[in-house]
Amino acid sequence: MIDHAHDLASVRDATERLLTAVGKLDNASVTESSRLPGWTRGHVLAHLARNADALVNVFEGRPMYVSAEARDADIERDAPRPLDVQLADVRDSAARLQAAWAAPGDWSRTVELRNGITDSASRVPFRRWIEVELHHVDLGIGYELEDLPAEFTARETEFLAARFAGHPDVPPTRLTDGTRAWRTGREADRPEVTVTGSPADLLGWLAGRRPGSALAVEGGPLPGLPPL
């Protein structure tokens, strides 16, 4: 069962970790490339701020973004800003989001996200937690997949395995870190492929952050995954 109150606290903690780490950078570092192709660290920070405001829109009954073009334009506009402005924006937008979440509301209601995706309001804090944690890694400033909270890594692995479940282009696959196991890919009585690796390597592959070269594969080649 989703505990949105727990996830709200986890988002706050993750945001503080990110702000503390980014606060040690300088203006030149913000303009350097992140681990995301075509994006500087400034792009990543701008995206995090605008994503927070977009989730406020969701909770207040407005479209998440005016359009895909407007979303991209806002990130491009905000990416070159100096460090102090970036930090203030990430902090202030996160506070606006927490305030929207603190307003009375039905957490069991269905809300609409980007591209027509719908979900329970109670699951949105975890989605924001994903944004903060993975993009902290994407900044390339010393926070790695191995540093993610163990609970987050397990839940995000389960979330991504469910996302690819039933996908016609992904063979029936069993994923395991040696302790836990998940199923993904096409429906079948039994998996065709078993993929084994550390929690960080499994998550990195599922989330498109690592190529999967550190994973052990039995029953066939490492499955190709569709883009997120």
N, C-alpha and C positions, 0 to 999 in steps of 0.2 A: 504494500500500500504506500502511495506517495504521501510523504509528510512535508507539506509545503512550508511549514514553519521552520523545520530543520533546514530545508533548502534555502530559505531566505537568509538564515544565519550563515550558511556555507557560502552563499554569494557575497555577503559582507566580508567574510574572512578572506576569500579569494581576491576580492577587489583591493583590500588593504595590502595583501602580499604584493600584488601587482604594482600598486601605487608606490609602495616602499622601494621596490626594485627599480622602477622607472625613475624615481626621484634621485637615484645615484648616477643617472646619465647626464650628458650635457647636450647642448643644442646640436652640435655636430653629429652626435650619436643618433639623434632622432631622425636625421636625414639619411642615415645609412640603410642599406637593404635589410629587410626582415627575411625570414625563411619562406615567406609566401612569394611566389614569382610575381614580379612587377610591382610589389608593394614595399615601401620603406617602413621603418618602424612608426613613422608619423601616420601612414595609412592605417596601420593596425590600431593605433590609439584612436584615431578619428572614427574608425569603424566601431570600436567598442562604445564610444560616446554616443554615436548616432543610433546604434542598436538599442542602447538603454532608452533613448527617447522614443524609438519605434515601439518598444514594448510598453511604454506609457500609453501610446496611442492605442495599442491593443486592449489594454485594461480599461481605457476610457471610451471604448466603442468606436474608435476611428480606424481607418485602414492603417496597417503597419507602416507602409511607405506610400507616398503619393504615387510613385512609379519606380520601376527599376532604374530608369535613367536618372531620376531625381536622387535616389539613394546613392548611385555611383558618383554623381556630380557633387553631392555634399561631402563625400569622403575625399574626393580630389581637392575640393576647396579647402578642407580643414587639414589635410596632411602636412603642408609645409610650415605649420605654425611652430613657434618656439616651445621649448620644453615646459616652461611654466604655464603657458596657455593650454597645452595639451593636458597637463596634470589637472589643472583646475576644471577643465571640461569633463574629463573622465570622472573626477570626484563629484562634480555638481550634477552631472547627468545620472550617476549612480544614486545620488541622494534623491533626485526626482523620482526615480523608479521605485526606490524603497518607500517613498511617501505614497505613491500610487498603490503599491501593494498593501500599505497600512490602512487604506480607506476601507470602510465596510463593503463587503461584496460576497458574492456566491462563488466560492472556490471550486464548486463542482460544475459550473457552467462551461459550455464549449466556447472557445474563442478562435478567431481566425488569424492566422499568422501570414507569412509571405507565401506567394504563389498558390494561394487557396488552401494551404495546409491548415487543418483544424486540430485542436487538442483541448484537453481539459485545462482550465485555468490553473489548476493545482500542479500541473507539470511544467508550467512556464518558468518558474524559478530554477528548476533543474536545467532547462534549456539555456538560461542565462548563465548558470554556473559553467556549462560547457563552453560558452563563448569566452568567458573570462579565463578559465584554466588553459584551454588549448591556445588561445591567442597570446597568453603569457609565454607559453613555450615558443610560439611563432616569432616572438620578438628576438629570440636568439641572444638573450642577455644572461644566460647561466641557469635558467629554470628549465629543467628537462622533463621528459615524460616520466622518468624514474622518480621525480620529485613530487608528482601529483599525489594527493591523498588516496590511500588504498581504496576507500569506499567509492570515491569518484571514478577511479579507473575501472573497478568492477561494474559499476552502474553504466558507465559510458560504453563499455564493451558489450554489455547486454543490450543497450539501446541501439547500438550500431548493428549488432547481429540481428536484432528484430527488424531493423530498417531494410536489410538485404534479404530477409527471409521471404521465400516465394519468388524471388527475382529470377526470371527465366534464363538470364545469362550467367548466373552464378551456380555452379554445381552443388549438389547437396553436400554440405561441409560441416564437420565437427571441429570446433575450436576448443582448445584446452590449454591452461597454464600449468597443468600437472595436478591441480587441486580442484578447480572448477571447470565446467564444460558448458558450451553453448552450441546451438545448431543454427545454421543459416543456409541461404541458397534455396534452390528449387525443392519442392515437396518430394519426399521419397521415404520409403520404408527404412532405409539405412543410408548413412552418409557414404559418398564416394571417396571423399578426401578428408583426411584428418590433419589439421594444422596445429602445431604445438610450439609454444614459445613463452617467454616471460610475459607478465602482465603488460609491461610497458611496450614490448615489441608487438604483441597482439593488438593493443590499442593503436599504436602508431601505424600499423598496416591498415587497420579498419578505417582509421580517420584520415588516411592519405598523408600521414606525416613521415612514414618510413616505408621503404620499398618491400619489406618482408624478407630480406636476404638473411636475417638472423633466425628465421623461423624454420622448423623442421616440418616437412610435408610428406605424408604417406598416401598412396593411392592415386597419385597423379601430380601434375604441376601445381604450383601455387595458383589458386583461382584469381582471375582478374576481377577487380571490383569496379562497378560503375561509379562515376563521380558523385560526390555528395551534393 
